[in-house]
Amino acid sequence: MHNSIGDIGAKYLGEAIAKCVTLTSLNLDLMGNGYGENGVRYLGEAIAKCVTLTSLNLSLSQNNIGGNSAKYLGEAIA
């Protein structure tokens, strides 16, 4: 929370999430981390690839995620 990793940091985090073959639970706080639309897209794409994930907490309160970003997250968990 409030670490301002931004879109590039989200990209790197997403790459790690997508490669993890044993990840079952993810608590990803999207509040105050400086993710823009691209950062949320990277994370959404990674979450969609993580087939072992059974528990996801996005902590979406007080964020600036717009419509397209919400769409990426929705597609990831659909």
N, C-alpha and C positions, 0 to 999 in steps of 0.2 A: 504494500500500500504506500502510495506517495513516494515512489522511487524514480519516477521520470525516465524509465528505460526507453520509452518512445517506440516508434515503428521499427527501427533497426534492431533494438533489443528484443522486441516481440518476434521479429523474424528469426533471430538466433534461438530464442526460447522455443518457438514453434518447430524449428528443425530438430531440436533435441527431443521434444515431445513425440514428433512423428517417427523417430528412430527407436523409441523405447518399446520393447516388446513385452515388458512385464508390468507396465504401469496400469494399475487398476483404479486408483483414486487420484483426483486432481483438484486442488483448491487453488483457483486462479482469481485473485482479487483484481478486478478491472477498474477499481476506483483510484483515481489520481495517479495513474502510471504513465500518462502522456501518450497513450495509444491513439493513433488516428485511425482512419478507415482502413488503411493498408495494414497496420499492425493487427487490428482485429481480424482482418482477412487471413493473415498468416497464421494466427492462432486458431481460427476456425478450421482452416484447411488441415492443420496438424491434428486437431482434435478428431476430425472426421477420419483420419488415417489410423488412429490409435484404437485398434479393434479389441484390445483387452480392457479398455476403460469401462468401468461399471458405475463409478460415482464421480460426479462433476459438480463443483460449486464455483460459480462465476462471480459472486459478490458484485452485482451490477449496480448497487446503490450509488448515487451521486457521481455519475459518470457523464461524459459528453458523447456517448455512442449514439450515432444517428441511425436513420432508417436502413441504409445500405449495410452498415456494420451489424445491426441487429439481424439482417437477412443472412449474413455470413455465419453468424452464430447459430441461427435457426437451422440452416442447411447442415451445419456440422453435427447437430444432435438429432437430426431427423432420421 
